[in-house]
């Protein structure tokens, strides 16, 4: 009869703890899985501006309803979004401010450590000379030097905007440029650092012979910095 030497209690404990730790990290990795898709990041970018229905998410991101719903379910499974039902409509929102911070940090880490991201961002955002910092924006706004415009859709402006900003969605900008005083500088902002609406506003203005600067970040970073946010209804 063969005799097998039993593992020591210490060895067994180490093995058990290693297994438990692996299981723990597998659970934590669900957050990474939820983040590991560009379309889901688009959804987080949208929900950082406010609560949306599945249909609104699909429309805003260019996804079909099935794809948008599936991605929202992955984000929910990863603990990044919450859902509520109102009648037949399902509404989604970020699960907390910490999720907004995580989303902003992921973008910052990607731009800092992935050269391809920095190159792609530069191609989308245009020249750094077109941008101004938050500190410069506040100084120039408070001294009355600029007209600040929010080029996000009206519902995002209503959910929260930088005090003093005028709502002129990007789709309306070309027709409403004449409303903006020619003697003052114009600064546009949108959702966040990588939002393309403000850079597009610069190009629209240039085509009309006007000049616009953009904030080098957006509403996401403004709110996360704890700066004042106004909520208003656009008539």
C-alpha positions as CSV (number, residue, x, y, z in Angstrom):
1,X,0.0,0.0,0.0
2,X,1.4,3.3,-1.1
3,X,1.7,6.0,1.5
4,X,1.0,9.6,0.5
5,X,2.5,12.4,2.6
6,X,-0.3,14.9,3.3
7,X,0.3,18.6,2.6
8,X,1.0,20.7,5.6
9,X,-1.6,22.9,6.9
10,X,0.4,25.9,5.9
11,X,0.6,24.7,2.3
12,X,-3.1,24.1,2.2
13,X,-3.8,27.5,3.6
14,X,-1.6,29.2,1.0
15,X,-3.3,27.3,-1.8
16,X,-6.8,28.2,-0.5
17,X,-6.0,31.8,-0.1
18,X,-4.5,32.0,-3.6
19,X,-7.7,30.5,-5.0
20,X,-9.8,33.0,-3.1
21,X,-7.7,35.9,-4.2
22,X,-7.9,34.7,-7.9
23,X,-11.7,34.5,-7.5
24,X,-11.8,38.0,-6.0
25,X,-9.8,39.5,-8.9
26,X,-12.0,37.7,-11.4
27,X,-15.0,39.5,-9.9
28,X,-13.1,42.9,-10.0
29,X,-12.2,42.2,-13.6
30,X,-15.9,42.5,-14.5
31,X,-15.4,46.2,-14.3
32,X,-12.5,46.0,-16.8
33,X,-14.6,43.7,-19.1
34,X,-17.4,46.3,-19.1
35,X,-14.9,49.1,-20.0
36,X,-13.1,47.0,-22.7
37,X,-15.2,48.1,-25.6
38,X,-15.2,51.4,-27.5
39,X,-19.0,51.4,-27.9
40,X,-19.5,51.0,-24.2
41,X,-17.2,53.9,-23.6
42,X,-19.3,56.0,-25.9
43,X,-22.3,55.1,-23.8
44,X,-20.5,56.1,-20.6
45,X,-19.6,59.4,-22.3
46,X,-23.2,60.0,-23.0
47,X,-24.6,58.9,-19.6
48,X,-22.0,61.1,-17.8
49,X,-24.2,64.0,-19.1
50,X,-27.4,62.6,-17.6
51,X,-29.9,59.8,-17.6
52,X,-31.1,58.3,-20.9
53,X,-33.5,55.8,-22.2
54,X,-32.3,52.8,-24.2
55,X,-33.8,54.4,-27.3
56,X,-32.0,57.7,-26.7
57,X,-28.7,55.9,-26.2
58,X,-29.1,54.1,-29.4
59,X,-29.9,57.3,-31.3
60,X,-27.1,59.3,-29.8
61,X,-24.4,56.7,-30.4
62,X,-25.6,55.5,-33.8
63,X,-26.2,51.9,-32.6
64,X,-29.3,49.9,-33.3
65,X,-31.6,49.2,-30.4
66,X,-30.4,45.6,-29.8
67,X,-26.7,46.5,-29.8
68,X,-27.3,49.5,-27.4
69,X,-29.4,47.3,-25.1
70,X,-26.8,44.6,-25.0
71,X,-24.0,47.0,-24.2
72,X,-26.0,48.6,-21.5
73,X,-26.5,45.2,-19.9
74,X,-22.8,44.5,-19.9
75,X,-22.2,47.9,-18.2
76,X,-24.9,47.1,-15.7
77,X,-23.4,43.7,-15.0
78,X,-20.0,45.4,-14.4
79,X,-21.6,47.7,-11.8
80,X,-21.1,50.9,-13.9
81,X,-24.7,51.8,-14.6
82,X,-28.0,51.6,-12.9
83,X,-31.4,51.2,-14.5
84,X,-35.0,52.2,-13.6
85,X,-38.3,51.6,-15.3
86,X,-40.9,54.3,-15.9
87,X,-43.9,52.7,-17.5
88,X,-42.7,50.9,-20.6
89,X,-39.4,52.9,-20.8
90,X,-36.1,51.8,-19.3
91,X,-33.8,54.6,-18.1
92,X,-30.0,54.2,-17.5
93,X,-27.6,56.4,-15.6
94,X,-24.1,56.1,-14.2
95,X,-24.0,54.2,-11.0
96,X,-22.2,57.0,-9.2
97,X,-19.8,59.9,-9.4
98,X,-17.0,57.4,-8.9
99,X,-17.9,55.9,-12.2
100,X,-17.6,59.3,-13.9
101,X,-14.2,59.7,-12.2
102,X,-13.1,56.3,-13.4
103,X,-14.2,57.1,-17.0
104,X,-12.3,60.3,-17.0
105,X,-9.2,58.6,-15.5
106,X,-9.3,55.8,-18.2
107,X,-9.2,58.5,-20.9
108,X,-6.4,60.3,-19.2
109,X,-4.3,57.1,-18.7
110,X,-4.9,56.1,-22.3
111,X,-3.8,59.4,-23.7
112,X,-0.8,59.5,-21.5
113,X,0.5,56.0,-22.0
114,X,-0.7,55.0,-25.5
115,X,0.9,57.0,-28.3
116,X,-1.8,55.9,-30.8
117,X,-4.5,57.5,-28.6
118,X,-2.6,60.8,-28.5
119,X,-2.2,60.8,-32.3
120,X,-5.9,59.9,-32.8
121,X,-7.0,62.6,-30.3
122,X,-4.9,65.2,-32.1
123,X,-6.5,64.3,-35.4
124,X,-9.9,64.7,-34.0
125,X,-9.5,67.7,-31.7
126,X,-7.3,69.8,-34.0
127,X,-4.7,72.3,-33.0
128,X,-3.9,72.9,-29.3
129,X,-3.8,76.6,-30.1
130,X,-7.6,76.4,-30.6
131,X,-8.1,75.5,-26.9
132,X,-8.0,77.4,-23.7
133,X,-7.8,76.1,-20.1
134,X,-10.4,76.0,-17.5
135,X,-8.6,78.8,-15.5
136,X,-8.5,81.0,-18.6
137,X,-12.1,80.4,-19.3
138,X,-13.2,81.4,-15.8
139,X,-11.1,84.5,-15.9
140,X,-12.3,85.6,-19.3
141,X,-15.9,84.8,-18.5
142,X,-15.9,86.6,-15.2
143,X,-14.3,89.7,-16.8
144,X,-16.9,89.7,-19.6
145,X,-14.4,89.1,-22.4
146,X,-16.1,86.1,-23.9
147,X,-19.5,84.6,-24.9
148,X,-19.6,81.0,-23.7
149,X,-21.6,78.5,-25.7
150,X,-22.6,75.0,-24.9
151,X,-22.8,73.0,-28.2
152,X,-24.2,69.8,-26.7
153,X,-27.9,68.9,-27.4
154,X,-30.5,70.9,-25.5
155,X,-31.3,68.0,-23.0
156,X,-27.7,67.8,-21.9
157,X,-27.6,71.6,-21.3
158,X,-30.8,71.3,-19.3
159,X,-29.3,68.5,-17.2
160,X,-26.4,70.7,-16.2
161,X,-24.2,73.4,-17.7
162,X,-21.4,75.9,-16.9
163,X,-22.9,79.0,-15.4
164,X,-23.3,81.8,-18.0
165,X,-23.2,79.5,-21.0
166,X,-25.7,79.9,-23.8
167,X,-27.2,76.7,-25.3
168,X,-26.5,76.5,-29.1
169,X,-26.4,72.9,-30.1
170,X,-23.9,72.1,-32.8
171,X,-26.7,71.3,-35.3
172,X,-28.0,74.9,-34.9
173,X,-24.7,76.7,-34.7
174,X,-24.3,77.7,-38.4
175,X,-27.8,79.3,-38.4
176,X,-27.3,81.0,-35.1
177,X,-23.7,82.5,-35.4
178,X,-25.2,85.9,-36.1
179,X,-26.7,85.9,-32.6
180,X,-23.3,86.0,-31.1
181,X,-21.6,89.4,-30.6
182,X,-18.8,90.0,-33.1
183,X,-16.9,92.2,-30.7
184,X,-16.4,89.5,-28.1
185,X,-14.5,86.2,-28.2
186,X,-16.5,83.0,-28.3
187,X,-15.6,79.8,-26.4
188,X,-17.4,76.5,-27.0
189,X,-17.4,73.5,-24.8
190,X,-19.1,70.1,-25.0
191,X,-19.1,66.8,-23.1
192,X,-15.5,66.1,-22.2
193,X,-11.8,66.1,-23.2
194,X,-12.4,64.0,-26.3
195,X,-15.8,65.3,-27.3
196,X,-15.7,66.3,-31.0
197,X,-18.6,68.8,-30.9
198,X,-16.5,71.8,-29.8
199,X,-13.8,71.2,-32.4
200,X,-16.5,70.9,-35.0
201,X,-17.9,74.2,-33.8
202,X,-14.5,75.8,-34.6
203,X,-14.7,74.5,-38.1
204,X,-18.3,75.6,-38.6
205,X,-17.3,79.1,-37.4
206,X,-14.3,79.3,-39.6
207,X,-16.4,78.4,-42.7
208,X,-18.6,81.4,-41.8
209,X,-15.6,83.8,-41.2
210,X,-15.9,83.7,-37.4
211,X,-13.4,82.5,-34.8
212,X,-14.2,80.3,-31.9
213,X,-12.0,78.8,-29.2
214,X,-12.8,75.6,-27.3
215,X,-12.4,74.6,-23.7
216,X,-9.7,71.9,-23.5
217,X,-11.9,69.7,-21.4
218,X,-15.7,69.6,-21.0
219,X,-18.7,69.3,-18.8
220,X,-17.5,66.0,-17.3
221,X,-14.3,67.4,-16.0
222,X,-15.9,70.7,-14.9
223,X,-18.4,68.8,-12.7
224,X,-15.8,66.4,-11.3
225,X,-13.7,69.4,-10.3
226,X,-16.6,70.5,-8.0
227,X,-17.2,73.7,-9.9
228,X,-20.7,75.3,-10.0
229,X,-23.2,73.7,-12.3
230,X,-26.5,75.3,-13.3
231,X,-29.6,73.3,-14.2
232,X,-32.1,75.1,-16.4
233,X,-34.9,74.5,-18.9
234,X,-34.4,75.8,-22.4
235,X,-37.5,77.4,-23.9
